[in-house]
Amino acid sequence: MAQQMSFFSAEARHPRVADLAGLLCGPGRTTTFARATAGLVVPIDAPWRMKALLRAYAERGVGAEAHTGDDGVTSLRTAFRVDLAPLAAAWGDGAAKAVPAGFVPDGAALRMWVAAAGRWADAAYLLPLDPDAPGTHEPLLFALAQCGLPATMYRTDEVGPALRLIGGRRLGRLRELVGPPAGTGCAEQWPAVSRMRAVS
């Protein structure tokens, strides 16, 4: 018998620009121009993440390019676009980034978060947070619980602040929501109950 797809899973509906909110749960930031248009900047630390996000952007009709700054950090940047302005308005801009009231990530947003920053550490799955937006941390902890993913706050020197998920049931739920790995090279950092058992 085929397994029923969750209404909240990443594969339950067509891709939308609003799904990019998942990038703002992590280290992604919006920038605005004349309030009518906005761009999205997401730091990237692995080639597979770059490929996965470029594919996700393309599915939503959004173009983006890689940029390496003077500090050596590579980021994926979009052009300023009218259709990104509502996202920027909802989440704030720059140092004022805030989680919109009532925000609950669905599978598509979680898939973005995982693709941009999710990783394994100490037999748990981490969803890194924005270290420069501490006001988003508690609201995102609450938001995860609202979609059936109770987590705990966690911090490492390497990753920084993150939400920590552990246990077969929670990881199974996360895997159900985000869908299969986003492409080649990402399986080692993708949610999977079998992976948890292997590292525990």
PAKETOR-981658 format. One record per residue (C-alpha): residue number from 0; residue in three letters; x negated, z, y negated. Coordinates in Angstrom, 2 decimals. Example, Ala and Ser with C-alpha at 12.3 -4.5 7.8 and 13.67 -1.06 7.14 Angstrom:
<atoms>
<atom><resi>0</resi><resn>ala</resn><xx>-12.30</xx><zz>7.80</zz><yy>4.50</yy></atom>
<atom><resi>1</resi><resn>ser</resn><xx>-13.67</xx><zz>7.14</zz><yy>1.06</yy></atom>
</atoms>
This chain:
<atoms>
<atom><resi>0</resi><resn>met</resn><xx>0.00</xx><zz>0.00</zz><yy>0.00</yy></atom>
<atom><resi>1</resi><resn>ala</resn><xx>-1.35</xx><zz>-0.92</zz><yy>-3.40</yy></atom>
<atom><resi>2</resi><resn>gln</resn><xx>-2.13</xx><zz>1.99</zz><yy>-5.71</yy></atom>
<atom><resi>3</resi><resn>gln</resn><xx>0.18</xx><zz>2.16</zz><yy>-8.73</yy></atom>
<atom><resi>4</resi><resn>met</resn><xx>-1.60</xx><zz>1.58</zz><yy>-12.02</yy></atom>
<atom><resi>5</resi><resn>ser</resn><xx>-1.40</xx><zz>4.41</zz><yy>-14.54</yy></atom>
<atom><resi>6</resi><resn>phe</resn><xx>0.51</xx><zz>3.55</zz><yy>-17.71</yy></atom>
<atom><resi>7</resi><resn>phe</resn><xx>-2.44</xx><zz>4.92</zz><yy>-19.67</yy></atom>
<atom><resi>8</resi><resn>ser</resn><xx>-5.16</xx><zz>3.02</zz><yy>-17.79</yy></atom>
<atom><resi>9</resi><resn>ala</resn><xx>-7.41</xx><zz>0.47</zz><yy>-19.46</yy></atom>
<atom><resi>10</resi><resn>glu</resn><xx>-5.91</xx><zz>-2.31</zz><yy>-17.35</yy></atom>
<atom><resi>11</resi><resn>ala</resn><xx>-2.26</xx><zz>-1.50</zz><yy>-18.12</yy></atom>
<atom><resi>12</resi><resn>arg</resn><xx>-1.95</xx><zz>-3.76</zz><yy>-21.18</yy></atom>
<atom><resi>13</resi><resn>his</resn><xx>-3.65</xx><zz>-6.43</zz><yy>-23.24</yy></atom>
<atom><resi>14</resi><resn>pro</resn><xx>-6.72</xx><zz>-5.50</zz><yy>-25.31</yy></atom>
<atom><resi>15</resi><resn>arg</resn><xx>-6.01</xx><zz>-4.42</zz><yy>-28.91</yy></atom>
<atom><resi>16</resi><resn>val</resn><xx>-8.22</xx><zz>-3.82</zz><yy>-31.94</yy></atom>
<atom><resi>17</resi><resn>ala</resn><xx>-6.83</xx><zz>-0.27</zz><yy>-31.99</yy></atom>
<atom><resi>18</resi><resn>asp</resn><xx>-8.71</xx><zz>0.37</zz><yy>-28.70</yy></atom>
<atom><resi>19</resi><resn>leu</resn><xx>-11.93</xx><zz>0.48</zz><yy>-30.74</yy></atom>
<atom><resi>20</resi><resn>ala</resn><xx>-10.94</xx><zz>4.00</zz><yy>-31.77</yy></atom>
<atom><resi>21</resi><resn>gly</resn><xx>-12.74</xx><zz>5.04</zz><yy>-28.59</yy></atom>
<atom><resi>22</resi><resn>leu</resn><xx>-16.03</xx><zz>4.11</zz><yy>-30.26</yy></atom>
<atom><resi>23</resi><resn>leu</resn><xx>-15.24</xx><zz>6.51</zz><yy>-33.09</yy></atom>
<atom><resi>24</resi><resn>cys</resn><xx>-14.76</xx><zz>9.35</zz><yy>-30.61</yy></atom>
<atom><resi>25</resi><resn>gly</resn><xx>-18.48</xx><zz>9.02</zz><yy>-30.01</yy></atom>
<atom><resi>26</resi><resn>pro</resn><xx>-21.18</xx><zz>8.09</zz><yy>-32.52</yy></atom>
<atom><resi>27</resi><resn>gly</resn><xx>-19.46</xx><zz>5.02</zz><yy>-33.96</yy></atom>
<atom><resi>28</resi><resn>arg</resn><xx>-18.72</xx><zz>4.88</zz><yy>-37.70</yy></atom>
<atom><resi>29</resi><resn>thr</resn><xx>-16.61</xx><zz>2.73</zz><yy>-39.96</yy></atom>
<atom><resi>30</resi><resn>thr</resn><xx>-17.61</xx><zz>1.39</zz><yy>-43.35</yy></atom>
<atom><resi>31</resi><resn>thr</resn><xx>-15.19</xx><zz>0.02</zz><yy>-45.91</yy></atom>
<atom><resi>32</resi><resn>phe</resn><xx>-15.38</xx><zz>-2.63</zz><yy>-48.58</yy></atom>
<atom><resi>33</resi><resn>ala</resn><xx>-12.86</xx><zz>-2.59</zz><yy>-51.43</yy></atom>
<atom><resi>34</resi><resn>arg</resn><xx>-10.50</xx><zz>-0.64</zz><yy>-49.13</yy></atom>
<atom><resi>35</resi><resn>ala</resn><xx>-9.06</xx><zz>-3.91</zz><yy>-47.87</yy></atom>
<atom><resi>36</resi><resn>thr</resn><xx>-11.65</xx><zz>-4.57</zz><yy>-45.18</yy></atom>
<atom><resi>37</resi><resn>ala</resn><xx>-13.78</xx><zz>-2.44</zz><yy>-42.88</yy></atom>
<atom><resi>38</resi><resn>gly</resn><xx>-16.65</xx><zz>-2.80</zz><yy>-40.46</yy></atom>
<atom><resi>39</resi><resn>leu</resn><xx>-17.70</xx><zz>-0.86</zz><yy>-37.40</yy></atom>
<atom><resi>40</resi><resn>val</resn><xx>-21.24</xx><zz>0.33</zz><yy>-36.60</yy></atom>
<atom><resi>41</resi><resn>val</resn><xx>-22.12</xx><zz>1.73</zz><yy>-33.16</yy></atom>
<atom><resi>42</resi><resn>pro</resn><xx>-25.64</xx><zz>2.85</zz><yy>-32.12</yy></atom>
<atom><resi>43</resi><resn>ile</resn><xx>-26.67</xx><zz>1.39</zz><yy>-28.74</yy></atom>
<atom><resi>44</resi><resn>asp</resn><xx>-29.28</xx><zz>2.82</zz><yy>-26.38</yy></atom>
<atom><resi>45</resi><resn>ala</resn><xx>-29.16</xx><zz>0.42</zz><yy>-23.42</yy></atom>
<atom><resi>46</resi><resn>pro</resn><xx>-28.84</xx><zz>-3.36</zz><yy>-22.91</yy></atom>
<atom><resi>47</resi><resn>trp</resn><xx>-25.86</xx><zz>-2.97</zz><yy>-20.56</yy></atom>
<atom><resi>48</resi><resn>arg</resn><xx>-23.96</xx><zz>-1.09</zz><yy>-23.27</yy></atom>
<atom><resi>49</resi><resn>met</resn><xx>-24.64</xx><zz>-3.90</zz><yy>-25.72</yy></atom>
<atom><resi>50</resi><resn>lys</resn><xx>-23.32</xx><zz>-6.52</zz><yy>-23.26</yy></atom>
<atom><resi>51</resi><resn>ala</resn><xx>-20.27</xx><zz>-4.44</zz><yy>-22.35</yy></atom>
<atom><resi>52</resi><resn>leu</resn><xx>-19.28</xx><zz>-3.84</zz><yy>-25.96</yy></atom>
<atom><resi>53</resi><resn>leu</resn><xx>-19.87</xx><zz>-7.45</zz><yy>-27.02</yy></atom>
<atom><resi>54</resi><resn>arg</resn><xx>-17.54</xx><zz>-8.50</zz><yy>-24.22</yy></atom>
<atom><resi>55</resi><resn>ala</resn><xx>-14.95</xx><zz>-5.90</zz><yy>-25.25</yy></atom>
<atom><resi>56</resi><resn>tyr</resn><xx>-15.14</xx><zz>-7.01</zz><yy>-28.88</yy></atom>
<atom><resi>57</resi><resn>ala</resn><xx>-14.73</xx><zz>-10.66</zz><yy>-27.87</yy></atom>
<atom><resi>58</resi><resn>glu</resn><xx>-11.62</xx><zz>-9.78</zz><yy>-25.83</yy></atom>
<atom><resi>59</resi><resn>arg</resn><xx>-10.15</xx><zz>-8.44</zz><yy>-29.07</yy></atom>
<atom><resi>60</resi><resn>gly</resn><xx>-11.24</xx><zz>-11.37</zz><yy>-31.22</yy></atom>
<atom><resi>61</resi><resn>val</resn><xx>-13.87</xx><zz>-9.32</zz><yy>-33.03</yy></atom>
<atom><resi>62</resi><resn>gly</resn><xx>-17.39</xx><zz>-10.63</zz><yy>-33.55</yy></atom>
<atom><resi>63</resi><resn>ala</resn><xx>-20.43</xx><zz>-8.37</zz><yy>-33.72</yy></atom>
<atom><resi>64</resi><resn>glu</resn><xx>-24.21</xx><zz>-8.62</zz><yy>-33.91</yy></atom>
<atom><resi>65</resi><resn>ala</resn><xx>-27.11</xx><zz>-6.39</zz><yy>-32.96</yy></atom>
<atom><resi>66</resi><resn>his</resn><xx>-29.20</xx><zz>-4.91</zz><yy>-35.76</yy></atom>
<atom><resi>67</resi><resn>thr</resn><xx>-32.35</xx><zz>-2.79</zz><yy>-35.54</yy></atom>
<atom><resi>68</resi><resn>gly</resn><xx>-33.01</xx><zz>-0.56</zz><yy>-38.52</yy></atom>
<atom><resi>69</resi><resn>asp</resn><xx>-36.27</xx><zz>0.65</zz><yy>-40.00</yy></atom>
<atom><resi>70</resi><resn>asp</resn><xx>-35.90</xx><zz>3.81</zz><yy>-37.89</yy></atom>
<atom><resi>71</resi><resn>gly</resn><xx>-35.98</xx><zz>1.71</zz><yy>-34.72</yy></atom>
<atom><resi>72</resi><resn>val</resn><xx>-32.36</xx><zz>2.46</zz><yy>-33.82</yy></atom>
<atom><resi>73</resi><resn>thr</resn><xx>-30.40</xx><zz>-0.55</zz><yy>-32.57</yy></atom>
<atom><resi>74</resi><resn>ser</resn><xx>-26.75</xx><zz>-0.75</zz><yy>-33.49</yy></atom>
<atom><resi>75</resi><resn>leu</resn><xx>-23.90</xx><zz>-3.17</zz><yy>-32.94</yy></atom>
<atom><resi>76</resi><resn>arg</resn><xx>-22.27</xx><zz>-4.16</zz><yy>-36.22</yy></atom>
<atom><resi>77</resi><resn>thr</resn><xx>-19.14</xx><zz>-6.09</zz><yy>-37.01</yy></atom>
<atom><resi>78</resi><resn>ala</resn><xx>-18.46</xx><zz>-8.00</zz><yy>-40.19</yy></atom>
<atom><resi>79</resi><resn>phe</resn><xx>-16.03</xx><zz>-6.52</zz><yy>-42.71</yy></atom>
<atom><resi>80</resi><resn>arg</resn><xx>-12.56</xx><zz>-7.40</zz><yy>-41.43</yy></atom>
<atom><resi>81</resi><resn>val</resn><xx>-9.00</xx><zz>-6.84</zz><yy>-42.60</yy></atom>
<atom><resi>82</resi><resn>asp</resn><xx>-7.85</xx><zz>-5.87</zz><yy>-39.09</yy></atom>
<atom><resi>83</resi><resn>leu</resn><xx>-10.38</xx><zz>-3.01</zz><yy>-38.95</yy></atom>
<atom><resi>84</resi><resn>ala</resn><xx>-9.15</xx><zz>-1.46</zz><yy>-42.20</yy></atom>
<atom><resi>85</resi><resn>pro</resn><xx>-6.30</xx><zz>0.53</zz><yy>-40.56</yy></atom>
<atom><resi>86</resi><resn>leu</resn><xx>-8.79</xx><zz>2.02</zz><yy>-38.08</yy></atom>
<atom><resi>87</resi><resn>ala</resn><xx>-11.11</xx><zz>3.06</zz><yy>-40.90</yy></atom>
<atom><resi>88</resi><resn>ala</resn><xx>-8.23</xx><zz>4.54</zz><yy>-42.88</yy></atom>
<atom><resi>89</resi><resn>ala</resn><xx>-7.03</xx><zz>6.56</zz><yy>-39.88</yy></atom>
<atom><resi>90</resi><resn>trp</resn><xx>-10.47</xx><zz>7.95</zz><yy>-39.02</yy></atom>
<atom><resi>91</resi><resn>gly</resn><xx>-11.93</xx><zz>8.26</zz><yy>-42.49</yy></atom>
<atom><resi>92</resi><resn>asp</resn><xx>-15.23</xx><zz>6.80</zz><yy>-43.59</yy></atom>
<atom><resi>93</resi><resn>gly</resn><xx>-18.86</xx><zz>7.91</zz><yy>-43.55</yy></atom>
<atom><resi>94</resi><resn>ala</resn><xx>-19.42</xx><zz>11.68</zz><yy>-43.53</yy></atom>
<atom><resi>95</resi><resn>ala</resn><xx>-15.66</xx><zz>12.30</zz><yy>-43.75</yy></atom>
<atom><resi>96</resi><resn>lys</resn><xx>-14.85</xx><zz>11.00</zz><yy>-40.25</yy></atom>
<atom><resi>97</resi><resn>ala</resn><xx>-11.89</xx><zz>12.88</zz><yy>-38.80</yy></atom>
<atom><resi>98</resi><resn>val</resn><xx>-9.68</xx><zz>12.56</zz><yy>-35.73</yy></atom>
<atom><resi>99</resi><resn>pro</resn><xx>-6.20</xx><zz>11.31</zz><yy>-36.68</yy></atom>
<atom><resi>100</resi><resn>ala</resn><xx>-3.38</xx><zz>13.81</zz><yy>-36.20</yy></atom>
<atom><resi>101</resi><resn>gly</resn><xx>-1.77</xx><zz>13.42</zz><yy>-32.79</yy></atom>
<atom><resi>102</resi><resn>phe</resn><xx>-4.52</xx><zz>11.18</zz><yy>-31.43</yy></atom>
<atom><resi>103</resi><resn>val</resn><xx>-4.62</xx><zz>11.02</zz><yy>-27.62</yy></atom>
<atom><resi>104</resi><resn>pro</resn><xx>-7.03</xx><zz>8.49</zz><yy>-26.09</yy></atom>
<atom><resi>105</resi><resn>asp</resn><xx>-5.58</xx><zz>6.12</zz><yy>-23.52</yy></atom>
<atom><resi>106</resi><resn>gly</resn><xx>-7.59</xx><zz>4.31</zz><yy>-20.87</yy></atom>
<atom><resi>107</resi><resn>ala</resn><xx>-8.68</xx><zz>1.50</zz><yy>-23.17</yy></atom>
<atom><resi>108</resi><resn>ala</resn><xx>-10.05</xx><zz>3.89</zz><yy>-25.79</yy></atom>
<atom><resi>109</resi><resn>leu</resn><xx>-11.75</xx><zz>5.99</zz><yy>-23.12</yy></atom>
<atom><resi>110</resi><resn>arg</resn><xx>-13.31</xx><zz>2.86</zz><yy>-21.65</yy></atom>
<atom><resi>111</resi><resn>met</resn><xx>-14.82</xx><zz>2.11</zz><yy>-25.06</yy></atom>
<atom><resi>112</resi><resn>trp</resn><xx>-16.16</xx><zz>5.65</zz><yy>-25.33</yy></atom>
<atom><resi>113</resi><resn>val</resn><xx>-17.69</xx><zz>5.47</zz><yy>-21.86</yy></atom>
<atom><resi>114</resi><resn>ala</resn><xx>-19.22</xx><zz>2.03</zz><yy>-22.48</yy></atom>
<atom><resi>115</resi><resn>ala</resn><xx>-20.76</xx><zz>3.11</zz><yy>-25.77</yy></atom>
<atom><resi>116</resi><resn>ala</resn><xx>-22.14</xx><zz>6.51</zz><yy>-24.80</yy></atom>
<atom><resi>117</resi><resn>gly</resn><xx>-20.85</xx><zz>8.02</zz><yy>-21.51</yy></atom>
<atom><resi>118</resi><resn>arg</resn><xx>-23.46</xx><zz>9.28</zz><yy>-19.05</yy></atom>
<atom><resi>119</resi><resn>trp</resn><xx>-24.22</xx><zz>11.62</zz><yy>-16.16</yy></atom>
<atom><resi>120</resi><resn>ala</resn><xx>-26.11</xx><zz>14.89</zz><yy>-16.65</yy></atom>
<atom><resi>121</resi><resn>asp</resn><xx>-26.41</xx><zz>17.99</zz><yy>-14.45</yy></atom>
<atom><resi>122</resi><resn>ala</resn><xx>-23.79</xx><zz>16.79</zz><yy>-11.92</yy></atom>
<atom><resi>123</resi><resn>ala</resn><xx>-21.23</xx><zz>16.34</zz><yy>-14.70</yy></atom>
<atom><resi>124</resi><resn>tyr</resn><xx>-19.98</xx><zz>13.42</zz><yy>-16.75</yy></atom>
<atom><resi>125</resi><resn>leu</resn><xx>-20.63</xx><zz>13.60</zz><yy>-20.49</yy></atom>
<atom><resi>126</resi><resn>leu</resn><xx>-18.75</xx><zz>11.94</zz><yy>-23.32</yy></atom>
<atom><resi>127</resi><resn>pro</resn><xx>-21.12</xx><zz>12.32</zz><yy>-26.27</yy></atom>
<atom><resi>128</resi><resn>leu</resn><xx>-19.74</xx><zz>13.27</zz><yy>-29.66</yy></atom>
<atom><resi>129</resi><resn>asp</resn><xx>-20.85</xx><zz>12.37</zz><yy>-33.18</yy></atom>
<atom><resi>130</resi><resn>pro</resn><xx>-23.46</xx><zz>14.97</zz><yy>-34.17</yy></atom>
<atom><resi>131</resi><resn>asp</resn><xx>-22.85</xx><zz>14.15</zz><yy>-37.83</yy></atom>
<atom><resi>132</resi><resn>ala</resn><xx>-19.10</xx><zz>14.77</zz><yy>-37.61</yy></atom>
<atom><resi>133</resi><resn>pro</resn><xx>-18.73</xx><zz>18.29</zz><yy>-36.16</yy></atom>
<atom><resi>134</resi><resn>gly</resn><xx>-15.16</xx><zz>18.47</zz><yy>-37.41</yy></atom>
<atom><resi>135</resi><resn>thr</resn><xx>-14.18</xx><zz>15.91</zz><yy>-34.76</yy></atom>
<atom><resi>136</resi><resn>his</resn><xx>-15.45</xx><zz>17.93</zz><yy>-31.80</yy></atom>
<atom><resi>137</resi><resn>glu</resn><xx>-12.63</xx><zz>20.45</zz><yy>-31.28</yy></atom>
<atom><resi>138</resi><resn>pro</resn><xx>-9.85</xx><zz>17.91</zz><yy>-31.95</yy></atom>
<atom><resi>139</resi><resn>leu</resn><xx>-11.36</xx><zz>15.56</zz><yy>-29.36</yy></atom>
<atom><resi>140</resi><resn>leu</resn><xx>-11.63</xx><zz>18.40</zz><yy>-26.84</yy></atom>
<atom><resi>141</resi><resn>phe</resn><xx>-7.91</xx><zz>19.00</zz><yy>-27.36</yy></atom>
<atom><resi>142</resi><resn>ala</resn><xx>-7.14</xx><zz>15.27</zz><yy>-27.23</yy></atom>
<atom><resi>143</resi><resn>leu</resn><xx>-8.88</xx><zz>14.91</zz><yy>-23.85</yy></atom>
<atom><resi>144</resi><resn>ala</resn><xx>-6.85</xx><zz>17.79</zz><yy>-22.44</yy></atom>
<atom><resi>145</resi><resn>gln</resn><xx>-3.68</xx><zz>16.05</zz><yy>-23.64</yy></atom>
<atom><resi>146</resi><resn>cys</resn><xx>-4.44</xx><zz>13.03</zz><yy>-21.46</yy></atom>
<atom><resi>147</resi><resn>gly</resn><xx>-5.15</xx><zz>15.14</zz><yy>-18.39</yy></atom>
<atom><resi>148</resi><resn>leu</resn><xx>-8.90</xx><zz>15.55</zz><yy>-18.82</yy></atom>
<atom><resi>149</resi><resn>pro</resn><xx>-9.70</xx><zz>19.19</zz><yy>-19.64</yy></atom>
<atom><resi>150</resi><resn>ala</resn><xx>-13.35</xx><zz>19.39</zz><yy>-20.66</yy></atom>
<atom><resi>151</resi><resn>thr</resn><xx>-15.83</xx><zz>21.87</zz><yy>-22.06</yy></atom>
<atom><resi>152</resi><resn>met</resn><xx>-18.25</xx><zz>21.67</zz><yy>-24.96</yy></atom>
<atom><resi>153</resi><resn>tyr</resn><xx>-21.82</xx><zz>20.89</zz><yy>-23.95</yy></atom>
<atom><resi>154</resi><resn>arg</resn><xx>-25.09</xx><zz>20.20</zz><yy>-25.72</yy></atom>
<atom><resi>155</resi><resn>thr</resn><xx>-28.51</xx><zz>18.96</zz><yy>-24.67</yy></atom>
<atom><resi>156</resi><resn>asp</resn><xx>-31.56</xx><zz>18.10</zz><yy>-26.72</yy></atom>
<atom><resi>157</resi><resn>glu</resn><xx>-31.44</xx><zz>14.55</zz><yy>-25.36</yy></atom>
<atom><resi>158</resi><resn>val</resn><xx>-27.72</xx><zz>13.82</zz><yy>-25.72</yy></atom>
<atom><resi>159</resi><resn>gly</resn><xx>-26.67</xx><zz>16.25</zz><yy>-28.44</yy></atom>
<atom><resi>160</resi><resn>pro</resn><xx>-23.06</xx><zz>17.52</zz><yy>-28.52</yy></atom>
<atom><resi>161</resi><resn>ala</resn><xx>-20.78</xx><zz>16.18</zz><yy>-25.81</yy></atom>
<atom><resi>162</resi><resn>leu</resn><xx>-17.62</xx><zz>16.89</zz><yy>-23.86</yy></atom>
<atom><resi>163</resi><resn>arg</resn><xx>-18.39</xx><zz>17.77</zz><yy>-20.24</yy></atom>
<atom><resi>164</resi><resn>leu</resn><xx>-16.17</xx><zz>16.77</zz><yy>-17.32</yy></atom>
<atom><resi>165</resi><resn>ile</resn><xx>-16.79</xx><zz>18.05</zz><yy>-13.82</yy></atom>
<atom><resi>166</resi><resn>gly</resn><xx>-14.85</xx><zz>18.18</zz><yy>-10.56</yy></atom>
<atom><resi>167</resi><resn>gly</resn><xx>-13.46</xx><zz>15.51</zz><yy>-8.28</yy></atom>
<atom><resi>168</resi><resn>arg</resn><xx>-9.95</xx><zz>15.60</zz><yy>-9.67</yy></atom>
<atom><resi>169</resi><resn>arg</resn><xx>-11.00</xx><zz>15.23</zz><yy>-13.31</yy></atom>
<atom><resi>170</resi><resn>leu</resn><xx>-13.57</xx><zz>12.54</zz><yy>-12.57</yy></atom>
<atom><resi>171</resi><resn>gly</resn><xx>-11.06</xx><zz>10.70</zz><yy>-10.42</yy></atom>
<atom><resi>172</resi><resn>arg</resn><xx>-8.61</xx><zz>10.79</zz><yy>-13.31</yy></atom>
<atom><resi>173</resi><resn>leu</resn><xx>-11.26</xx><zz>9.52</zz><yy>-15.73</yy></atom>
<atom><resi>174</resi><resn>arg</resn><xx>-12.21</xx><zz>6.73</zz><yy>-13.34</yy></atom>
<atom><resi>175</resi><resn>glu</resn><xx>-8.55</xx><zz>5.77</zz><yy>-12.95</yy></atom>
<atom><resi>176</resi><resn>leu</resn><xx>-8.11</xx><zz>5.59</zz><yy>-16.71</yy></atom>
<atom><resi>177</resi><resn>val</resn><xx>-11.25</xx><zz>3.65</zz><yy>-17.64</yy></atom>
<atom><resi>178</resi><resn>gly</resn><xx>-11.14</xx><zz>1.16</zz><yy>-14.79</yy></atom>
<atom><resi>179</resi><resn>pro</resn><xx>-14.07</xx><zz>-0.48</zz><yy>-12.97</yy></atom>
<atom><resi>180</resi><resn>pro</resn><xx>-17.62</xx><zz>-0.70</zz><yy>-14.36</yy></atom>
<atom><resi>181</resi><resn>ala</resn><xx>-17.87</xx><zz>-2.81</zz><yy>-17.49</yy></atom>
<atom><resi>182</resi><resn>gly</resn><xx>-20.54</xx><zz>-5.13</zz><yy>-16.08</yy></atom>
<atom><resi>183</resi><resn>thr</resn><xx>-23.84</xx><zz>-5.39</zz><yy>-14.26</yy></atom>
<atom><resi>184</resi><resn>gly</resn><xx>-26.31</xx><zz>-2.63</zz><yy>-14.90</yy></atom>
<atom><resi>185</resi><resn>cys</resn><xx>-23.79</xx><zz>0.05</zz><yy>-15.84</yy></atom>
<atom><resi>186</resi><resn>ala</resn><xx>-22.82</xx><zz>1.50</zz><yy>-12.46</yy></atom>
<atom><resi>187</resi><resn>glu</resn><xx>-25.39</xx><zz>4.32</zz><yy>-12.70</yy></atom>
<atom><resi>188</resi><resn>gln</resn><xx>-23.73</xx><zz>5.68</zz><yy>-15.83</yy></atom>
<atom><resi>189</resi><resn>trp</resn><xx>-20.09</xx><zz>4.87</zz><yy>-15.02</yy></atom>
<atom><resi>190</resi><resn>pro</resn><xx>-17.57</xx><zz>7.56</zz><yy>-13.97</yy></atom>
<atom><resi>191</resi><resn>ala</resn><xx>-17.20</xx><zz>7.85</zz><yy>-10.19</yy></atom>
<atom><resi>192</resi><resn>val</resn><xx>-16.32</xx><zz>10.71</zz><yy>-7.86</yy></atom>
<atom><resi>193</resi><resn>ser</resn><xx>-18.86</xx><zz>9.41</zz><yy>-5.32</yy></atom>
<atom><resi>194</resi><resn>arg</resn><xx>-21.57</xx><zz>9.58</zz><yy>-7.98</yy></atom>
<atom><resi>195</resi><resn>met</resn><xx>-20.70</xx><zz>13.22</zz><yy>-8.65</yy></atom>
<atom><resi>196</resi><resn>arg</resn><xx>-21.10</xx><zz>14.03</zz><yy>-4.97</yy></atom>
<atom><resi>197</resi><resn>ala</resn><xx>-24.44</xx><zz>12.21</zz><yy>-4.86</yy></atom>
<atom><resi>198</resi><resn>val</resn><xx>-25.95</xx><zz>14.22</zz><yy>-7.72</yy></atom>
<atom><resi>199</resi><resn>ser</resn><xx>-24.39</xx><zz>17.58</zz><yy>-6.87</yy></atom>
</atoms>
